[in-house]
């Protein structure tokens, strides 16, 4: 059942696969899923793996199960109000009880959300309820609250007849219906949207389902849709204040530490001899903390100006989190025989000295690699060549959008020597992944 | 049979509905619950309070940068093993020299390898049915740790080193496993995939009132209201390190020693703000933003 779910959820950039279905099925078998709201809760636990997934997840859920399409920048209320599902649901509500018409749009939507997320009726009811609803089309005239309850009572009693159907069977039907809704937009078969959610309100026969209690079931969903932090940052846009944290997250991957215990041979022998030949193994912690980063920043030329600040922010943040080696140097357009230790480029630092550093340093060069062809002379080429040769891990991060790269001659020359990545969170992530590959 | 009823918190602990739900799902499915969220939102409290409330055994594994799966599951104590196995020779030598005193192995028998297996919290939890296992701050662990954990957790089985003993737990007796993370490091996707995930949102003012009431049942509503007002105001300033629930509770602990009027005055004067604000730059920002602390007074007593 729900075979199409993983595929659909993946179009929202969520990680859903066969395992998702298996766990969902397990949850159903164990009685965790009794209502549509339960489906939301269980799936959330399985599919959402980051607060940023919450937004896309909520959208995917409303799309898949309720046929409500929440567009970018939509509030949940708008999307619901626009949807066919809601319209049908409301028509039914009004049909049943005229008073419902007098409620404001906002209140109606709240009711709708409560029905979706809170309703305590069984999924069995959704299916069975439809049949009964079809057979009892005349009950709508009575608006009196009390007699509505009576009717509901009666219907629930009748529903016992359906209880021999397995939940799975019913869900299968539900799934079919969801599919039908997709292909056939109108027509009377909007079970999930209309028959499913409306006719019996909170009359629930479900007893053990997990329920969101208390105040407003759609509260969470609404909160999610209104908050940018529940949506992924654009991993492909050039680093800015918004996604600098995401970039940092990928940069953290540079750390290579491991906790391994190894035999300390020297001490074992030394102490063993002292004990007159009783050798007790001495253990030492082997830890490799290799976050040694050299940062070479091109801060010359107007083209780089907009980026210098964020780049420094990025690495500053990194430095405060990890008190390891981070060395920053600056250059103008291209590297000749020296770089500079200060932003104004007054304090030269010779390349020879830089090249005498530990080869385990990871080197990030940040620059647009765009210069006049004559600037990239032999000396400069040689510097890049030596840099690449000396340090095992060198990556060039370019703030220029990747699609323009082929226009620049010097960029392409450099790119052939040093791996180049766009200066975006994703680009950094790639560079870091490449760096972390075990060196041959 | 492990307890699978829906747990909603105790008289000491207000469990967020969403969290309670995720916890319930994870226990029913026998999957670990991975909780992420801002520091100080009560991630660690859940298993502790749950175990206390239901009187279950709690096993904690605090993760550090040197954590490895051996410490978590079980390790073989090579040093003791070698020592004990050499003791016999030593004792013989001593006897030769006429020394009466003998070294002892403390009841351990080098023939029996399982005497030298030191069990970690994971094995202990798996051995006691219906217990609670907390893996605290997994984001502090070396990168391979979560992945190493995967196998053990998803197969509900550990194989002890050297002795080869297998510790297995049935699905029913699976301990409730709670893993917390402060998101200082991304966890591997495969690992997250094996867990039920829950992100704790920072509680809103109403929920916070409930939390405060659980901790300080006798606190004056007025004091709490004023304190929360200040607290959320501070949080909205966009500080580098926004104060969290834990810090709010500490602050209230400080002011509760005074009478209501005194307490309110102290809160409004931001006395004891050191419990809330932890960096110099934040402190400066607050001084810049809140020129007149009496603002709070005006807002909290509108008439």
Contacts between the chains, C-beta under 8 A, distances in Angstrom:
chain1	res1	chain2	res2	distance
A	15	B	189	6.8
A	15	B	193	7.1
A	19	B	193	6.7
A	23	B	29	6.6
A	23	B	31	7.6
A	26	B	29	5.9
A	27	B	25	6.8
A	27	B	28	7.3
A	27	B	29	6.1
A	30	B	28	5.1
A	30	B	29	6.8
A	31	B	28	8.0
A	32	B	24	7.8
A	32	B	25	6.0
A	32	B	28	5.5
A	32	B	29	7.5
A	41	B	21	5.4
A	41	B	22	7.7
A	41	B	25	6.9
A	42	B	25	5.8
A	44	B	22	7.9
A	45	B	22	5.2
A	45	B	25	5.0
A	45	B	26	7.1
A	45	B	196	4.0
A	45	B	197	6.1
A	45	B	198	6.7
A	46	B	196	6.9
A	46	B	197	7.9
A	48	B	197	5.6
A	48	B	199	7.5
A	49	B	189	7.1
A	49	B	192	4.3
A	49	B	193	7.3
A	49	B	197	5.2
A	50	B	197	7.9
A	50	B	199	7.6
A	51	B	36	7.6
A	51	B	199	4.6
A	54	B	199	7.4
A	210	B	6	6.8
A	210	B	21	5.3
A	210	B	24	5.8
A	210	B	25	7.0
A	212	B	17	5.8
A	212	B	18	7.4
A	212	B	21	6.9
A	213	B	17	5.9
A	214	B	17	6.5
A	220	B	18	6.7
A	249	B	186	5.7
A	252	B	184	7.7
A	252	B	185	5.8
A	252	B	186	7.4
A	253	B	186	7.7
A	255	B	143	7.9
A	256	B	143	7.9
A	257	B	65	6.5
A	257	B	142	5.5
A	257	B	143	7.8
A	258	B	142	5.0
A	258	B	143	7.5
A	258	B	144	6.5
A	259	B	65	7.0
A	259	B	66	4.2
A	259	B	67	6.0
A	259	B	68	4.6
A	259	B	141	8.0
A	259	B	142	4.9
A	259	B	145	7.6
A	260	B	68	7.1
A	261	B	68	7.5
A	261	B	70	7.7
A	278	B	86	5.6
A	278	B	90	7.0
A	279	B	82	7.4
A	280	B	79	5.7
A	280	B	82	5.6
A	280	B	83	5.9
A	281	B	78	5.4
A	281	B	79	6.0
A	281	B	82	6.1
A	283	B	78	7.7
A	283	B	79	7.4
A	285	B	66	6.1
A	287	B	65	7.9
A	287	B	66	6.8
A	321	B	184	7.7
